[in-house]
Amino acid sequence: MKKISLAVFSTQPPHLYFGGVERRIIETGKRLRNKVETEVYSGMKAGFRKPVRIDGIAFNPCFSTDLLFPIDNWFFNNTLASAAKTIKADIYEVHSVSGYGFLKALRRRRQKSPIVHVIHGVLADEYSKLLKQESSTLRGKLANLLMWRLSKLEEESAKLATVVVTVSQYSVEKIIRFYKIDKAKISIVPNGVDTKIFKPSRSSLALRKQLGLDNKPCVLFVGRLIPRKGLTFLVEAARNVVREFKQTVFLIVGDGPMRIHLVSYLKKHNLLENFVFTGDVSDTWLPILYNCADVFALPSVQEGQGIALLEAQATAKPVVAFNIGGVRENVLDKRSGFLVNPGSCELADALMKLLGNRSLREKMGGEGRRFVTNNLSWDICANKMLKAYFGVLEANFSS
């Protein structure tokens, strides 16, 4: 059987970045390489200048900048528009707003091609959450304006696509509400986790000592330090947690524009010694860092799914998260962790309940690993994506 040729568009090169979008592209591509020939087209971020082939996936640089996302994304999409005649594939896969230039070029040429638009977190939903914050600063207003523009581009791409794929039922509902897409056009293929890499291990004991965690309770956060990840709720909750468990260390893995603000707040409230900021880390280190923790916390106020939740549960760590969005579809409340109402008080109470009860942590951790292994491994998700590819080819042929 002839392989399906797939062209994937992602502003950031997946082999050099470690976000959810990038991880999905790589994990799906390498598992389907016997059936799908995947060519990834990315911007020139992180020094990406020459084509490479990794795990059966071809990565091709397209002219962009190495600046902030809106600027490099604009250049990248213009490059794709210019290359629309030369990039040939059975299916084109667009992630978020990484391929609107290509789709517009196809429309101008009246070329009907099978297009899969993968929406991770619905940008219009995120924009609606930002509006509720009523930012008074110029930077905040510019961020809101940018998010509005990006949401419009995502909506346009969704309407041009043959099929829309998203990560949760919550995201399906938001796509229908904000973008007015027919439900029959949308499929759910969640992100997954590699349960052979993310698993319980005692190999982190040396790193615990190096990070100053030896014999101290540890709460882990993994993600971008941006407003929607809710870090302000976590640092507020830390004030209550530290009163009860004075030696608790909050391990913050990831980087972003909120880091300076968070450090300033922690200094003001004499909490900085209870926090360790690692910055961005490679995939090699992530499983070890999860194993350093006693509890995982993800206080996001908007989340389509949350890959970090899957990684934590695969590593048999109990999780505490807000009962919002796609999160509630990926955590078994009161079984693999606690889902609480947004805010610092319930968050603190749930963290303290777990920190003070080792047997409960172990019970919930075991339940979480069974849950993701049986439902959310990358192998399961890749097979669902393959069905989506066959579906889009059939839909395009029928029409």
C-alpha angles and dihedrals in degrees: 000000000000115000119248110246111224128189112199123194121206125157091215118054105249094215091058101040130059106205126123095264093050094045092051092053093051098041093048094043097052093047093051098041093113090058105024128049102211122201114183120202115199141167123260096267126148092013095304103163109137131054115255136182120219128171090350093307122117116219117200125189118226122193114270135122131270092233133104118322101259092052099043091042091055092051091045093053091048089053091050091050090054092048096048092108094053103042104086126182143141090241133019117211120199123190118209106307098339098108111031091115091057093047092050090051091053090050092050089053090045088233113160109211134162106262128185114194112198113203115191106175114007105245094206088056091051090048091053089054091050091053091058089060090062096208113209097191123095090235091053093049091049090050090052092049091050092049090050091052093047091049090055090052091049090050091050092050091049091054092048093049125096091218132012117213121193138172106243146014087251090059091048090057092049093047090053093045100045103027100031092228118165109255090226089064094057128084129186116228109160125208114256145204134238101240091189091062100032103056139122113286140162093212090100095072093097092048091050089059092046091053092047093250099121108136091349125117111252130204113191130206122184122186148069115315094237131129099260091057089070100227091154089065090051095051090047090050089049090066090063095039093052091053088061100031104028097183096051114136120207108209110204113196115189139040139241147133095297095063096091092049092048094049090049091051092048092051091051092053097039093245102116093100088060093057131073118192113198098176118214116341134191125257088254092066099041099080090048092051092050088054089053091064133085095196134015121218128194110174095178116157092202125027132156090202118320116231090200089065090057093047092050093050092045087056088053095249120144112237136215118199142150116273094244143118119333091346093084089058092056104044126060101225113231089359107065094011145320127291109200137180114271111273140079100262100063089038091056093045092052093047092050092047090057097040089054097049118057096178090054090050091052093046094050092042092055092048091050093052092051090049097054094038091056098040115016111037116134089244091061092045094048091054090051090051091051089055088052090054092052089047094053092048091051092047092050092047093048093052 
